[in-house]
Amino acid sequence: MSSNFKRISAKLFSFFVKGLLLLAPVYVTGYIIFNLLDSLDSQFFVQYRGTGLIVLIGIIMIVGFLGSTFISVPVVQIFEEAIVRIPLVGIIYSSLKDLVGAFVGDKKKFNQPVIFVFNKENGIQKIGFITQDDLQFIDIKDSVIVYCPHSYAFSGELFIVPSSSLTSLNLPASDVMKMIISGGVSLSQDAKN
């Protein structure tokens, strides 16, 4: 009877752990989205849950439309020049603008995943993204800048690597980013095959 109890207890515990592994990401994702929507709703003083998101999307689309018309381009440039001149605010604004532009828009930077030997002694390699392939502005030839994001953090390391030391990864940049951010835990089925 004791061995049956242990076997049943172990099975029940494994069901509990499996359920926890399935529900925890769903719950945490839902919790984060719920709080973001709640925060947006309170920012726009709306009564119905989720309306703040719709209002925000509408505002972003209107600003995007106005920002892409030929009349508003000089206005946007004047605004940006004024913002950049303000101490501290200019650094924050230009950094955020460059960061957002690195992921979306015409100047995407995180679309060339590479791998390189980080420590020749031990054969340790790093995965990153080429963010700058012309270093003439700092008098360096035949090298590129590779950014290696940290797992689960909004930070990373910047390396100047000889172009000849890089191996291009034939994977979608989004899969490589997911793999890095998750600490190697999240790999798509395409990457595994």
Rosetta constraint file for C-alpha pairs under 8 A:
AtomPair CA 1 CA 5 HARMONIC 6.18 0.50
AtomPair CA 2 CA 6 HARMONIC 6.27 0.50
AtomPair CA 3 CA 7 HARMONIC 6.07 0.50
AtomPair CA 4 CA 8 HARMONIC 6.00 0.50
AtomPair CA 5 CA 9 HARMONIC 5.90 0.50
AtomPair CA 6 CA 10 HARMONIC 5.95 0.50
AtomPair CA 7 CA 11 HARMONIC 6.14 0.50
AtomPair CA 8 CA 12 HARMONIC 6.07 0.50
AtomPair CA 9 CA 13 HARMONIC 6.02 0.50
AtomPair CA 10 CA 14 HARMONIC 6.13 0.50
AtomPair CA 11 CA 15 HARMONIC 6.25 0.50
AtomPair CA 12 CA 16 HARMONIC 6.20 0.50
AtomPair CA 13 CA 17 HARMONIC 6.20 0.50
AtomPair CA 14 CA 18 HARMONIC 6.04 0.50
AtomPair CA 15 CA 19 HARMONIC 6.02 0.50
AtomPair CA 16 CA 20 HARMONIC 6.06 0.50
AtomPair CA 17 CA 21 HARMONIC 6.11 0.50
AtomPair CA 18 CA 22 HARMONIC 6.23 0.50
AtomPair CA 19 CA 23 HARMONIC 5.95 0.50
AtomPair CA 20 CA 24 HARMONIC 5.56 0.50
AtomPair CA 21 CA 25 HARMONIC 7.19 0.50
AtomPair CA 22 CA 26 HARMONIC 7.18 0.50
AtomPair CA 23 CA 27 HARMONIC 5.94 0.50
AtomPair CA 24 CA 28 HARMONIC 6.01 0.50
AtomPair CA 25 CA 29 HARMONIC 5.92 0.50
AtomPair CA 26 CA 30 HARMONIC 6.01 0.50
AtomPair CA 27 CA 31 HARMONIC 5.94 0.50
AtomPair CA 28 CA 32 HARMONIC 6.12 0.50
AtomPair CA 29 CA 33 HARMONIC 6.17 0.50
AtomPair CA 30 CA 34 HARMONIC 5.87 0.50
AtomPair CA 31 CA 35 HARMONIC 6.13 0.50
AtomPair CA 32 CA 36 HARMONIC 6.11 0.50
AtomPair CA 33 CA 37 HARMONIC 6.08 0.50
AtomPair CA 34 CA 38 HARMONIC 6.05 0.50
AtomPair CA 35 CA 39 HARMONIC 5.98 0.50
AtomPair CA 36 CA 40 HARMONIC 6.13 0.50
AtomPair CA 37 CA 41 HARMONIC 6.02 0.50
AtomPair CA 37 CA 49 HARMONIC 7.09 0.50
AtomPair CA 37 CA 50 HARMONIC 5.71 0.50
AtomPair CA 37 CA 52 HARMONIC 6.76 0.50
AtomPair CA 37 CA 53 HARMONIC 6.39 0.50
AtomPair CA 38 CA 42 HARMONIC 6.25 0.50
AtomPair CA 38 CA 49 HARMONIC 6.90 0.50
AtomPair CA 38 CA 50 HARMONIC 7.48 0.50
AtomPair CA 39 CA 43 HARMONIC 6.26 0.50
AtomPair CA 40 CA 44 HARMONIC 6.43 0.50
AtomPair CA 40 CA 50 HARMONIC 7.98 0.50
AtomPair CA 40 CA 52 HARMONIC 4.93 0.50
AtomPair CA 40 CA 53 HARMONIC 6.28 0.50
AtomPair CA 40 CA 56 HARMONIC 7.84 0.50
AtomPair CA 41 CA 45 HARMONIC 5.93 0.50
AtomPair CA 41 CA 46 HARMONIC 5.44 0.50
AtomPair CA 41 CA 47 HARMONIC 7.42 0.50
AtomPair CA 41 CA 48 HARMONIC 7.74 0.50
AtomPair CA 41 CA 49 HARMONIC 6.58 0.50
AtomPair CA 41 CA 50 HARMONIC 6.66 0.50
AtomPair CA 41 CA 51 HARMONIC 6.43 0.50
AtomPair CA 41 CA 52 HARMONIC 4.24 0.50
AtomPair CA 41 CA 53 HARMONIC 7.26 0.50
AtomPair CA 42 CA 46 HARMONIC 6.66 0.50
AtomPair CA 42 CA 52 HARMONIC 7.65 0.50
AtomPair CA 43 CA 52 HARMONIC 7.50 0.50
AtomPair CA 44 CA 52 HARMONIC 5.95 0.50
AtomPair CA 44 CA 55 HARMONIC 7.80 0.50
AtomPair CA 45 CA 52 HARMONIC 7.98 0.50
AtomPair CA 46 CA 51 HARMONIC 6.55 0.50
AtomPair CA 46 CA 52 HARMONIC 6.52 0.50
AtomPair CA 47 CA 51 HARMONIC 7.75 0.50
AtomPair CA 50 CA 54 HARMONIC 6.82 0.50
AtomPair CA 51 CA 55 HARMONIC 6.18 0.50
AtomPair CA 52 CA 56 HARMONIC 6.03 0.50
AtomPair CA 53 CA 57 HARMONIC 6.11 0.50
AtomPair CA 54 CA 58 HARMONIC 6.14 0.50
AtomPair CA 55 CA 59 HARMONIC 6.17 0.50
AtomPair CA 56 CA 60 HARMONIC 6.13 0.50
AtomPair CA 57 CA 61 HARMONIC 6.13 0.50
AtomPair CA 58 CA 62 HARMONIC 6.16 0.50
AtomPair CA 59 CA 63 HARMONIC 6.11 0.50
AtomPair CA 60 CA 64 HARMONIC 5.96 0.50
AtomPair CA 61 CA 65 HARMONIC 6.05 0.50
AtomPair CA 62 CA 66 HARMONIC 6.11 0.50
AtomPair CA 63 CA 67 HARMONIC 5.81 0.50
AtomPair CA 64 CA 68 HARMONIC 6.21 0.50
AtomPair CA 65 CA 69 HARMONIC 6.66 0.50
AtomPair CA 66 CA 72 HARMONIC 6.28 0.50
AtomPair CA 67 CA 72 HARMONIC 5.64 0.50
AtomPair CA 67 CA 73 HARMONIC 6.22 0.50
AtomPair CA 67 CA 76 HARMONIC 6.92 0.50
AtomPair CA 68 CA 72 HARMONIC 7.04 0.50
AtomPair CA 68 CA 73 HARMONIC 6.79 0.50
AtomPair CA 69 CA 73 HARMONIC 6.58 0.50
AtomPair CA 70 CA 74 HARMONIC 7.91 0.50
AtomPair CA 71 CA 75 HARMONIC 7.61 0.50
AtomPair CA 72 CA 76 HARMONIC 6.09 0.50
AtomPair CA 73 CA 77 HARMONIC 6.21 0.50
AtomPair CA 74 CA 78 HARMONIC 6.13 0.50
AtomPair CA 75 CA 79 HARMONIC 6.13 0.50
AtomPair CA 76 CA 80 HARMONIC 6.06 0.50
AtomPair CA 77 CA 81 HARMONIC 6.06 0.50
AtomPair CA 78 CA 82 HARMONIC 6.21 0.50
AtomPair CA 79 CA 83 HARMONIC 6.21 0.50
AtomPair CA 80 CA 84 HARMONIC 6.04 0.50
AtomPair CA 81 CA 85 HARMONIC 6.45 0.50
AtomPair CA 82 CA 86 HARMONIC 7.00 0.50
AtomPair CA 83 CA 89 HARMONIC 6.85 0.50
AtomPair CA 83 CA 90 HARMONIC 5.48 0.50
AtomPair CA 83 CA 93 HARMONIC 7.42 0.50
AtomPair CA 84 CA 89 HARMONIC 6.98 0.50
AtomPair CA 84 CA 90 HARMONIC 3.74 0.50
AtomPair CA 84 CA 91 HARMONIC 6.90 0.50
AtomPair CA 84 CA 93 HARMONIC 7.06 0.50
AtomPair CA 84 CA 94 HARMONIC 6.87 0.50
AtomPair CA 85 CA 90 HARMONIC 5.84 0.50
AtomPair CA 86 CA 90 HARMONIC 5.26 0.50
AtomPair CA 87 CA 91 HARMONIC 7.18 0.50
AtomPair CA 88 CA 92 HARMONIC 6.28 0.50
AtomPair CA 89 CA 93 HARMONIC 5.94 0.50
AtomPair CA 90 CA 94 HARMONIC 5.95 0.50
AtomPair CA 91 CA 95 HARMONIC 5.97 0.50
AtomPair CA 92 CA 96 HARMONIC 6.08 0.50
AtomPair CA 93 CA 97 HARMONIC 6.02 0.50
AtomPair CA 94 CA 98 HARMONIC 6.04 0.50
AtomPair CA 95 CA 99 HARMONIC 6.06 0.50
AtomPair CA 96 CA 100 HARMONIC 6.06 0.50
AtomPair CA 97 CA 101 HARMONIC 6.00 0.50
AtomPair CA 98 CA 102 HARMONIC 6.03 0.50
AtomPair CA 99 CA 103 HARMONIC 6.88 0.50
AtomPair CA 100 CA 104 HARMONIC 6.26 0.50
AtomPair CA 101 CA 105 HARMONIC 5.66 0.50
AtomPair CA 101 CA 106 HARMONIC 7.43 0.50
AtomPair CA 101 CA 107 HARMONIC 5.92 0.50
AtomPair CA 101 CA 108 HARMONIC 6.08 0.50
AtomPair CA 101 CA 109 HARMONIC 7.84 0.50
AtomPair CA 102 CA 107 HARMONIC 6.05 0.50
AtomPair CA 102 CA 108 HARMONIC 4.31 0.50
AtomPair CA 102 CA 109 HARMONIC 4.52 0.50
AtomPair CA 102 CA 110 HARMONIC 6.26 0.50
AtomPair CA 103 CA 108 HARMONIC 5.27 0.50
AtomPair CA 103 CA 109 HARMONIC 6.56 0.50
AtomPair CA 103 CA 110 HARMONIC 6.33 0.50
AtomPair CA 104 CA 108 HARMONIC 5.70 0.50
AtomPair CA 109 CA 129 HARMONIC 7.63 0.50
AtomPair CA 109 CA 130 HARMONIC 7.08 0.50
AtomPair CA 109 CA 131 HARMONIC 5.08 0.50
AtomPair CA 109 CA 132 HARMONIC 7.82 0.50
AtomPair CA 110 CA 129 HARMONIC 5.64 0.50
AtomPair CA 110 CA 130 HARMONIC 7.02 0.50
AtomPair CA 110 CA 131 HARMONIC 6.64 0.50
AtomPair CA 110 CA 173 HARMONIC 6.73 0.50
AtomPair CA 111 CA 129 HARMONIC 6.99 0.50
AtomPair CA 111 CA 130 HARMONIC 7.81 0.50
AtomPair CA 111 CA 172 HARMONIC 7.87 0.50
AtomPair CA 111 CA 173 HARMONIC 5.19 0.50
AtomPair CA 112 CA 129 HARMONIC 5.36 0.50
AtomPair CA 112 CA 130 HARMONIC 5.56 0.50
AtomPair CA 112 CA 131 HARMONIC 7.90 0.50
AtomPair CA 112 CA 168 HARMONIC 7.48 0.50
AtomPair CA 112 CA 169 HARMONIC 7.95 0.50
AtomPair CA 112 CA 173 HARMONIC 6.59 0.50
AtomPair CA 113 CA 127 HARMONIC 7.16 0.50
AtomPair CA 113 CA 128 HARMONIC 5.70 0.50
AtomPair CA 113 CA 129 HARMONIC 4.43 0.50
AtomPair CA 113 CA 130 HARMONIC 6.61 0.50
AtomPair CA 113 CA 168 HARMONIC 6.33 0.50
AtomPair CA 113 CA 169 HARMONIC 5.66 0.50
AtomPair CA 113 CA 171 HARMONIC 7.64 0.50
AtomPair CA 113 CA 173 HARMONIC 5.91 0.50
AtomPair CA 113 CA 176 HARMONIC 6.88 0.50
AtomPair CA 114 CA 127 HARMONIC 5.77 0.50
AtomPair CA 114 CA 128 HARMONIC 5.51 0.50
AtomPair CA 114 CA 129 HARMONIC 5.78 0.50
AtomPair CA 114 CA 130 HARMONIC 7.06 0.50
AtomPair CA 114 CA 166 HARMONIC 6.23 0.50
AtomPair CA 114 CA 167 HARMONIC 5.54 0.50
AtomPair CA 114 CA 168 HARMONIC 4.53 0.50
AtomPair CA 114 CA 169 HARMONIC 5.21 0.50
AtomPair CA 115 CA 125 HARMONIC 6.62 0.50
AtomPair CA 115 CA 126 HARMONIC 5.59 0.50
AtomPair CA 115 CA 127 HARMONIC 4.42 0.50
AtomPair CA 115 CA 128 HARMONIC 6.33 0.50
AtomPair CA 115 CA 166 HARMONIC 5.90 0.50
AtomPair CA 115 CA 167 HARMONIC 5.35 0.50
AtomPair CA 115 CA 168 HARMONIC 6.53 0.50
AtomPair CA 115 CA 169 HARMONIC 6.79 0.50
AtomPair CA 116 CA 125 HARMONIC 5.40 0.50
AtomPair CA 116 CA 126 HARMONIC 5.57 0.50
AtomPair CA 116 CA 127 HARMONIC 6.69 0.50
AtomPair CA 116 CA 165 HARMONIC 6.01 0.50
AtomPair CA 116 CA 166 HARMONIC 5.02 0.50
AtomPair CA 116 CA 167 HARMONIC 6.35 0.50
AtomPair CA 117 CA 123 HARMONIC 6.40 0.50
AtomPair CA 117 CA 124 HARMONIC 5.91 0.50
AtomPair CA 117 CA 125 HARMONIC 4.25 0.50
AtomPair CA 117 CA 126 HARMONIC 6.40 0.50
AtomPair CA 117 CA 165 HARMONIC 7.24 0.50
AtomPair CA 118 CA 123 HARMONIC 7.39 0.50
AtomPair CA 118 CA 124 HARMONIC 5.54 0.50
AtomPair CA 118 CA 125 HARMONIC 4.90 0.50
AtomPair CA 118 CA 126 HARMONIC 5.87 0.50
AtomPair CA 119 CA 123 HARMONIC 5.60 0.50
AtomPair CA 119 CA 124 HARMONIC 5.02 0.50
AtomPair CA 119 CA 125 HARMONIC 6.80 0.50
AtomPair CA 120 CA 124 HARMONIC 6.73 0.50
AtomPair CA 126 CA 148 HARMONIC 7.35 0.50
AtomPair CA 127 CA 148 HARMONIC 6.27 0.50
AtomPair CA 127 CA 180 HARMONIC 7.66 0.50
AtomPair CA 128 CA 146 HARMONIC 5.89 0.50
AtomPair CA 128 CA 147 HARMONIC 5.31 0.50
AtomPair CA 128 CA 148 HARMONIC 4.19 0.50
AtomPair CA 128 CA 149 HARMONIC 6.87 0.50
AtomPair CA 129 CA 146 HARMONIC 5.28 0.50
AtomPair CA 129 CA 147 HARMONIC 5.30 0.50
AtomPair CA 129 CA 148 HARMONIC 6.51 0.50
AtomPair CA 130 CA 144 HARMONIC 6.75 0.50
AtomPair CA 130 CA 145 HARMONIC 5.76 0.50
AtomPair CA 130 CA 146 HARMONIC 4.47 0.50
AtomPair CA 130 CA 147 HARMONIC 6.43 0.50
AtomPair CA 131 CA 144 HARMONIC 7.77 0.50
AtomPair CA 131 CA 145 HARMONIC 5.77 0.50
AtomPair CA 131 CA 146 HARMONIC 5.88 0.50
AtomPair CA 131 CA 147 HARMONIC 6.51 0.50
AtomPair CA 132 CA 144 HARMONIC 5.80 0.50
AtomPair CA 132 CA 145 HARMONIC 5.05 0.50
AtomPair CA 132 CA 146 HARMONIC 7.33 0.50
AtomPair CA 133 CA 143 HARMONIC 7.11 0.50
AtomPair CA 133 CA 144 HARMONIC 4.57 0.50
AtomPair CA 133 CA 145 HARMONIC 6.40 0.50
AtomPair CA 134 CA 141 HARMONIC 7.83 0.50
AtomPair CA 134 CA 143 HARMONIC 7.65 0.50
AtomPair CA 134 CA 144 HARMONIC 6.52 0.50
AtomPair CA 135 CA 139 HARMONIC 6.42 0.50
AtomPair CA 135 CA 140 HARMONIC 5.32 0.50
AtomPair CA 135 CA 141 HARMONIC 6.42 0.50
AtomPair CA 135 CA 143 HARMONIC 6.98 0.50
AtomPair CA 135 CA 144 HARMONIC 6.63 0.50
AtomPair CA 135 CA 145 HARMONIC 7.93 0.50
AtomPair CA 136 CA 140 HARMONIC 5.64 0.50
AtomPair CA 136 CA 141 HARMONIC 6.50 0.50
AtomPair CA 142 CA 162 HARMONIC 5.92 0.50
AtomPair CA 142 CA 163 HARMONIC 5.75 0.50
AtomPair CA 142 CA 164 HARMONIC 7.85 0.50
AtomPair CA 143 CA 160 HARMONIC 6.42 0.50
AtomPair CA 143 CA 161 HARMONIC 5.36 0.50
AtomPair CA 143 CA 162 HARMONIC 4.05 0.50
AtomPair CA 143 CA 163 HARMONIC 4.86 0.50
AtomPair CA 144 CA 160 HARMONIC 5.65 0.50
AtomPair CA 144 CA 161 HARMONIC 5.54 0.50
AtomPair CA 144 CA 162 HARMONIC 6.34 0.50
AtomPair CA 144 CA 163 HARMONIC 6.06 0.50
AtomPair CA 145 CA 158 HARMONIC 6.88 0.50
AtomPair CA 145 CA 159 HARMONIC 5.70 0.50
AtomPair CA 145 CA 160 HARMONIC 4.62 0.50
AtomPair CA 145 CA 161 HARMONIC 6.31 0.50
AtomPair CA 146 CA 158 HARMONIC 5.92 0.50
AtomPair CA 146 CA 159 HARMONIC 5.22 0.50
AtomPair CA 146 CA 160 HARMONIC 6.25 0.50
AtomPair CA 146 CA 161 HARMONIC 6.80 0.50
AtomPair CA 147 CA 156 HARMONIC 6.77 0.50
AtomPair CA 147 CA 157 HARMONIC 5.81 0.50
AtomPair CA 147 CA 158 HARMONIC 4.68 0.50
AtomPair CA 147 CA 159 HARMONIC 6.40 0.50
AtomPair CA 148 CA 156 HARMONIC 5.35 0.50
AtomPair CA 148 CA 157 HARMONIC 5.19 0.50
AtomPair CA 148 CA 158 HARMONIC 6.39 0.50
AtomPair CA 148 CA 159 HARMONIC 7.92 0.50
AtomPair CA 149 CA 153 HARMONIC 7.79 0.50
AtomPair CA 149 CA 154 HARMONIC 7.60 0.50
AtomPair CA 149 CA 155 HARMONIC 5.94 0.50
AtomPair CA 149 CA 156 HARMONIC 3.94 0.50
AtomPair CA 149 CA 157 HARMONIC 6.40 0.50
AtomPair CA 149 CA 180 HARMONIC 6.89 0.50
AtomPair CA 149 CA 181 HARMONIC 7.15 0.50
AtomPair CA 150 CA 154 HARMONIC 7.16 0.50
AtomPair CA 150 CA 155 HARMONIC 5.71 0.50
AtomPair CA 150 CA 156 HARMONIC 4.77 0.50
AtomPair CA 150 CA 157 HARMONIC 7.55 0.50
AtomPair CA 150 CA 180 HARMONIC 7.00 0.50
AtomPair CA 150 CA 181 HARMONIC 6.45 0.50
AtomPair CA 151 CA 180 HARMONIC 5.76 0.50
AtomPair CA 151 CA 181 HARMONIC 4.11 0.50
AtomPair CA 151 CA 182 HARMONIC 5.69 0.50
AtomPair CA 151 CA 183 HARMONIC 5.08 0.50
AtomPair CA 152 CA 181 HARMONIC 5.20 0.50
AtomPair CA 152 CA 182 HARMONIC 6.28 0.50
AtomPair CA 152 CA 183 HARMONIC 7.45 0.50
AtomPair CA 153 CA 181 HARMONIC 7.44 0.50
AtomPair CA 161 CA 165 HARMONIC 6.85 0.50
AtomPair CA 161 CA 166 HARMONIC 7.56 0.50
AtomPair CA 162 CA 166 HARMONIC 7.23 0.50
AtomPair CA 171 CA 175 HARMONIC 6.81 0.50
AtomPair CA 171 CA 176 HARMONIC 6.80 0.50
AtomPair CA 171 CA 191 HARMONIC 6.76 0.50
AtomPair CA 172 CA 176 HARMONIC 6.55 0.50
AtomPair CA 173 CA 177 HARMONIC 6.13 0.50
AtomPair CA 174 CA 178 HARMONIC 6.18 0.50
AtomPair CA 175 CA 179 HARMONIC 6.15 0.50
AtomPair CA 175 CA 187 HARMONIC 6.97 0.50
AtomPair CA 175 CA 188 HARMONIC 6.54 0.50
AtomPair CA 175 CA 191 HARMONIC 7.71 0.50
AtomPair CA 176 CA 180 HARMONIC 6.21 0.50
AtomPair CA 177 CA 181 HARMONIC 6.01 0.50
AtomPair CA 178 CA 182 HARMONIC 5.95 0.50
AtomPair CA 178 CA 186 HARMONIC 6.22 0.50
AtomPair CA 178 CA 187 HARMONIC 7.39 0.50
AtomPair CA 179 CA 183 HARMONIC 6.20 0.50
AtomPair CA 179 CA 184 HARMONIC 4.65 0.50
AtomPair CA 179 CA 185 HARMONIC 6.41 0.50
AtomPair CA 179 CA 186 HARMONIC 5.05 0.50
AtomPair CA 179 CA 187 HARMONIC 5.65 0.50
AtomPair CA 180 CA 184 HARMONIC 5.69 0.50
AtomPair CA 182 CA 186 HARMONIC 5.76 0.50
AtomPair CA 187 CA 191 HARMONIC 6.28 0.50
AtomPair CA 187 CA 192 HARMONIC 6.71 0.50
AtomPair CA 188 CA 192 HARMONIC 6.45 0.50
AtomPair CA 189 CA 193 HARMONIC 6.36 0.50
